[in-house]
Amino acid sequence: MAEVTKEEVDGENEVNDPPEWAEDATKGLNNGEKQMESAIKEKSLGLRKSIRGSLKAISKKSPLSLKNKQSENKDDHSSNSPLRPLRSPNSAVEITESLAKRGTLFRQSLGLGVKKHKQEPLEPVTETMTLSEEQTEVVDVALNLTDKYALPPIPHMPRSVMEINNMIEMEQLEEAYLNLLSLRLELQKDRQALDQEDYPIELVNKEKDLRLLYGTLRNKMFTIVRDSSAHPSRCKELLVYIAHIIPEEEKRQGEPGEMQGWREAWRDAVLNGVRDTLKKVPLESREQNTSWLAVHLGLLGKAAVEDLMRVKTELLNSYPEDFNVFETYVSCYHEAVEEHLKRLLEKVTELKDYYALLDFIIHRYPSEKIMGSSSLQPELKEEQRTLPLDKNVLDQIKDKYCARLQADMKTSLNRIIDLENEEMWREKRKPEIDEGIYSSHIDMDIWTHIKGHVQGSRRIDVNLEQKVVRSCLEELKTFPKRFESAFVEWSSPQSNSSLWAEYHISYINSFSALKEHMENYKDTCPIPLELVQKEIDGLTTRLSQTVMEKFKTDVKPFLRRQMTGKWFSFDEDFTQLISRTKTLSEQSKCMTPKLKQSFVNEVHFFVVKEYVSQLMKNNYLCKNRKNETAATKITNQWEELMEIFQDMNSTSDWLHPVGNQLSKIIGCKKSEVKNNLNPLVQSYPDISKSHLSAVLYFRGITRGREKHIILQHLEEEKQRSGNTGNKNQAFFSEIQAAVNTDCLAGTPFSCLSFFVPDS
């Protein structure tokens, strides 16, 4: 069957050349019909337009013969000219009958037989003339030419090489292919007739021409297939011939002039068409649109769905089932999209664009928005929805995402330091108090930043989430020391300001809270988290120690002047000690509870130890019953100190008795000292002779039999108690007593008994 076409229309009202069989239908007109020409001219024009529309539905192109091409240059008024207008309605009848005969022959070539139907009277020809039932059937059959196609007879004599080439260029694929088969058979006969290895040049040239023509045919088929999804209405009938030429050629593998890889070439054409579709998707630059990639990927998915819908609705009927057309297009889309994404990856530099790329690959592409679209079902199977991207490529994108994330994380953390410097330190603003504690909100800024990235990565997949957590922890690990360095640089000159301690406490609170927040990732990345927590603990410990050392430095001068001659009549030093301790107590109330307790206990221990240490330095000797005055003052001051530490909620209750017990020893009579040793030994078993000797020195008992009796009694009390003490509650062992210069201090009591008068 030869395919039918129309020539390009030069103007809106210009009449096209009729096909050859329409020309034959006009040759039987007699000379008398010429007189009717002017009367029916308009109706003839309308008829020819209607027939031209009928022919257009059958095929896009017409196989023009050389005779028709040559006749274009002849006189338009010649009776044999194909451009001569029809003379009467009878000619239209003949054309219509000829069209019906063509339809019958067309059906026979398909093995469909001849359809019998009732003959209806011919309707008058008008410009709105519609296709007859037979014509409609011809068009319908042409659209379903898949499994019932039968190769028409091969011509005995092939057309010339030029003519076959023109047929291919004119997309008259069937006729061109039949002539190629005829040319191939002719070549086979020529080779068989010669029966020799050295063929004449004519035969070599003929074989060369055959190969060139086959190459031209394949190129033409490639172009048609490539453009078919973009222009299905123009290509789908040509695809019918392509779909049968390919298996015909596969049957003839091994014959002279054959070419291999027809089906592979067909798939390559499909793939190139898909690539062309993706290339046409708009792609803005980053400067034009900050969301350039997300927008492009959205349009990319839309283009894919629309293209596959056209394939499903308009191209499937042009192919036999064994071509697996829809599956081929889907696999080509997978391949082309992967190539396209690799090219896009080279342009991506920002975190949000890496994320958009991963989200498109893993979620959007197989979702109902693209490959899972209901419009592509049921042809597109569930297992075909996912983009089969190479794992190395996907891992590469994830690695780039995490590297970009870590770089952005470092920038964000450095920005936190800069903002703290700009908004707090330079302006000397007091820290905010949130739920009773100082807060810098640094922990929430960092935690929110990390949490957002982790949650976003979790929506991609678990593997990416783990990579993101590790990247965030890796960068967070170096942050505490960078922050500390910047803070110390600012705070060192501000050490006398009340803000100094408030800032330290606020940062202790914030970093402690950050440590608790990060505990959520213990199961995800235990080792990196442990390293981060170690750095945070180091920072909070150093900040806390800095506050403690500052307090110790401030109060040591006032403690050092206790238990001296000036101390009896001058209370300013103790007043300053109480004032500084109360200030720290108020500041510590704004410390997070977990850290506050250990901090307060440490302050409590330090003040008590340093206060008692002044009794161990032999700085003052109470004479003339000043020991009673000293004991009273120690008792009063001790009550003030205990009140402060109780207000600070210190849990070091074991420190409370020491002041009162020592004041009793200092204030009592010499004979009663032994009786007051038992409570002291029971509470503080680590007290030694040197410590008690120092207390006795302050009391005024410096030497002699009384002192040695008391020291001996201490040893007896310690032995009788058998209490070695709690290592966590060591007190006197933390205090260094002054060296006793008494030359008889080490002499055994039995040797000195003769110096002591009988009582």
Secondary structure as UniProt FT lines:
FT   TURN            12..13
FT   HELIX           20..26
FT   TURN            27..28
FT   HELIX           31..36
FT   TURN            37..40
FT   HELIX           41..58
FT   HELIX           66..71
FT   TURN            72..73
FT   TURN            76..77
FT   TURN            79..80
FT   TURN            82..83
FT   HELIX           89..109
FT   TURN            110..111
FT   TURN            127..128
FT   HELIX           133..142
FT   TURN            143..144
FT   HELIX           161..169
FT   TURN            170..171
FT   HELIX           173..194
FT   HELIX           201..228
FT   TURN            229..230
FT   HELIX           232..251
FT   TURN            252..254
FT   TURN            256..257
FT   HELIX           262..279
FT   TURN            286..288
FT   TURN            290..291
FT   HELIX           292..310
FT   HELIX           311..315
FT   HELIX           316..318
FT   HELIX           321..323
FT   HELIX           325..345
FT   TURN            346..347
FT   HELIX           351..359
FT   HELIX           360..364
FT   TURN            365..366
FT   TURN            368..372
FT   HELIX           374..376
FT   TURN            377..379
FT   HELIX           382..384
FT   HELIX           391..420
FT   HELIX           421..425
FT   TURN            426..428
FT   STRAND          432..434
FT   TURN            435..436
FT   STRAND          437..439
FT   HELIX           442..460
FT   HELIX           462..476
FT   TURN            477..478
FT   HELIX           479..491
FT   HELIX           492..494
FT   TURN            495..496
FT   HELIX           498..518
FT   HELIX           519..521
FT   TURN            522..524
FT   HELIX           526..560
FT   TURN            561..563
FT   HELIX           565..569
FT   HELIX           572..588
FT   TURN            589..590
FT   HELIX           593..613
FT   HELIX           614..616
FT   TURN            624..625
FT   HELIX           626..647
FT   TURN            648..649
FT   HELIX           653..655
FT   HELIX           656..667
FT   HELIX           670..672
FT   HELIX           674..676
FT   HELIX           677..683
FT   TURN            685..686
FT   HELIX           689..699
FT   HELIX           705..721
FT   HELIX           727..729
FT   HELIX           732..734
FT   TURN            743..746
FT   HELIX           749..752
FT   HELIX           753..755
//
